[in-house]
Structure formats: structure tokens, C-alpha cells
Amino acid sequence: MSRLVLFLFLIPLCRGQGEQEMMLNFDSDIEVCDDEDSQAFMDTKGIKTDRNETVAFVTGSIEFFKGMGANTMVEIKVFKVENGRSEMVFSYEICDLCAEIMDPESDYKKYLQYFGFPEVCPFAPGNYKIHDLTADTSELPINPANAGRYRIILTIFEDSDGSCKSDRTFLCCSQLEALIEPAGT
């Protein structure tokens, strides 16, 4: 009898878990980190995050005071922020940004299309437009178990040989907050 009661109690809980549609939304503007190197490398004050009825999107322009060329490396780290603590849940490195920008088969083309970056590298200092960037969740585990606030930190380095294995020189970093939340909130 106790198994039957437990089973009947768990049915509604299990049903609710898989049926709720979740979405990933940006929840802040892109901000340059506070250190001097980052402040001297780029300015994101021209970027704004807006929401419509269904999704958050980033638009505006980012200004690079310095250009990017061969052996520019990008590191992306994602932290889940909960109860004043943050835990890294994802880390990825793009060892040679120029190679990715110029590669027509790059996995990052779907993201790079939103930025006004040139399709050749190196690229010069200047203003680059961001055109309605939204979060692509097609390859992410978006579900109720992962609901919450996240901080995405993008760090740019100069890597002496473009391998991600050699000495790195810090150039700048920026960050953005995101939420995994029920759709329509």
C-alpha cells in the first residue's frame, strides 16, 4: 500500500518536470570588466539588452580601441550564480579567433553573423555593430533542472602561437548575465 501511495504522489511531480517550456534570455547589458587593460581595449556602452514579449536581444555597437589579429584567443566561461556563490558549469576556448572568423565552416558562424566584424582578419580598431543577438539554445540543455541565473565571462588573450597551450597575454574581458527561465516570464 505504501508503494502505491508513493507512486501516486510522484506522478504529478514527474509530469510537471518535462512539460514546462524553458528559455534562455540575456538579463544584463554586456559590460567591460573593471580592470585597466579591459577598459583600454574596448567600450560596450553602446550596447543595450532589450526584451519583447518573447525574447531578450542585444543590439548596438561595441568599440574596440585596439585591433585583433593572428593568435587572438577567446575563452568563454559560464558560471551558475546561486545564493551569492558562483560555480563554473562550462568553459570553452577558441584558440585562434581569426581562423574562426575566416572559416566558412566555423561552428561560430551562427553567432558571428550578429556582429559587424569583417570576414577577414586581422581587423582594425573601430565600432562594430551588433544586430539583434539572441541566445541560440539549440545545442544547450535548457530544462527546469538548469533554471536560474548565469554569468557569462568572455576573456580575450593574445596566445603566442594560437594553440591555446602556450603563454597567454591578457587583453580584456567582458561579462553578461543570463537567465534560464520558464517561457513567457
C-alpha positions in Angstrom: 0.0 0.0 0.0 2.8 2.5 0.8 4.4 1.9 -2.6 1.1 2.8 -4.3 0.7 6.0 -2.2 4.3 7.0 -3.1 3.7 6.2 -6.8 0.5 8.3 -6.9 2.3 11.1 -5.1 5.2 11.2 -7.6 3.1 11.1 -10.8 2.2 14.8 -10.7 5.8 15.8 -9.9 7.2 13.8 -12.8 4.6 15.1 -15.2 5.4 18.8 -14.4 9.2 18.3 -14.9 9.2 17.5 -18.6 6.3 19.7 -19.8 7.4 23.2 -18.9 8.9 25.1 -21.8 12.1 26.9 -20.7 14.1 29.6 -22.4 17.5 31.3 -22.1 17.4 35.1 -22.0 20.1 37.8 -21.6 19.4 39.7 -18.4 22.0 42.5 -18.5 23.9 44.6 -20.9 27.4 43.4 -22.0 29.8 45.1 -19.5 33.5 45.5 -19.8 35.5 44.2 -16.8 36.7 46.9 -14.4 40.5 46.3 -14.9 42.6 48.9 -16.7 43.5 46.6 -19.6 39.9 45.8 -20.4 38.9 49.5 -20.2 41.7 50.4 -22.6 40.8 47.6 -25.0 37.0 48.1 -25.6 33.9 50.0 -24.7 30.4 48.4 -24.6 28.4 51.5 -23.5 26.8 51.5 -27.0 25.2 48.0 -26.4 21.8 47.6 -24.9 19.8 44.5 -23.9 16.1 44.8 -24.7 13.1 42.5 -24.3 10.0 42.0 -26.4 7.1 39.7 -25.4 9.1 36.5 -26.1 12.8 37.1 -26.1 15.7 39.3 -24.9 18.1 40.6 -27.6 21.4 42.6 -27.6 21.8 45.4 -30.1 24.0 48.5 -30.6 27.7 48.8 -31.2 30.9 47.7 -29.5 34.0 49.9 -29.8 37.5 48.3 -29.9 40.3 50.7 -29.2 42.8 48.1 -30.3 42.7 45.7 -33.2 42.7 41.9 -33.1 44.9 39.7 -35.3 46.6 36.4 -35.5 46.9 34.4 -32.3 43.9 36.2 -30.7 42.3 33.6 -28.3 38.9 33.8 -26.7 37.9 32.0 -23.6 34.3 31.6 -22.6 33.3 30.7 -19.1 29.8 30.2 -17.8 29.0 30.3 -14.0 25.8 29.5 -12.3 25.1 32.1 -9.7 23.1 31.0 -6.7 22.8 32.2 -3.1 25.7 34.7 -3.5 28.0 31.9 -4.8 29.0 31.1 -8.4 30.1 27.7 -9.8 31.7 27.3 -13.2 29.5 25.0 -15.3 31.1 25.4 -18.7 34.4 26.6 -20.2 35.5 26.7 -23.8 38.4 28.2 -25.7 38.6 29.4 -29.3 42.3 29.1 -29.9 42.5 31.3 -33.0 39.7 33.8 -33.4 40.9 34.9 -36.8 40.9 31.3 -38.1 37.3 31.0 -36.9 36.2 34.3 -38.5 37.6 33.3 -41.8 36.4 29.7 -41.8 33.2 29.3 -43.7 32.5 26.0 -41.9 33.0 27.5 -38.4 30.6 26.4 -35.7 30.6 30.1 -34.6 29.2 31.5 -37.9 25.7 31.5 -36.4 26.9 33.8 -33.7 29.4 35.9 -35.7 26.6 36.9 -38.2 25.1 39.2 -35.5 28.3 41.2 -35.2 29.6 43.6 -37.8 33.1 42.0 -37.7 34.9 41.8 -41.0 35.2 38.4 -42.6 38.9 38.7 -42.9 41.5 39.0 -40.1 43.2 40.9 -38.6 40.7 43.6 -38.1 41.3 47.2 -37.1 40.1 49.2 -34.1 36.7 50.7 -34.6 33.0 50.4 -33.9 31.3 47.1 -34.8 27.5 46.8 -34.9 25.6 44.1 -33.1 22.3 43.3 -34.8 19.7 41.7 -32.6 21.8 39.0 -31.0 19.6 36.4 -29.3 20.7 33.3 -27.4 20.8 30.2 -29.6 19.7 27.3 -27.3 19.5 24.6 -29.9 22.6 22.9 -28.5 22.1 23.7 -24.8 20.5 21.7 -22.1 17.6 24.1 -21.4 15.2 22.5 -18.9 13.7 23.1 -15.4 16.7 21.4 -13.7 19.0 24.1 -15.1 16.8 27.1 -14.3 18.5 30.1 -12.7 20.9 33.0 -13.2 24.2 32.6 -15.1 27.2 34.9 -15.6 29.0 34.6 -18.9 32.6 35.9 -19.0 34.4 36.3 -22.3 38.1 36.8 -22.0 40.4 37.7 -24.9 44.1 36.8 -24.8 47.0 37.0 -27.2 48.3 33.5 -27.5 51.9 33.3 -28.7 51.2 30.5 -31.2 47.4 30.2 -31.5 47.4 26.7 -29.9 45.7 27.5 -26.5 48.7 25.7 -25.0 51.4 28.4 -24.9 51.8 31.6 -22.9 48.8 33.9 -22.9 48.8 37.6 -22.5 45.5 39.1 -21.1 43.9 41.7 -23.3 40.5 42.2 -21.9 37.3 40.7 -20.6 33.6 41.4 -20.6 30.6 39.8 -19.0 26.9 39.3 -19.4 24.1 37.9 -17.1 21.6 35.4 -18.4 18.6 33.5 -17.1 17.2 30.1 -17.8 13.5 30.7 -17.0 10.0 29.4 -17.9 8.9 30.7 -21.4 6.7 33.7 -21.3 8.0 35.2 -18.0 
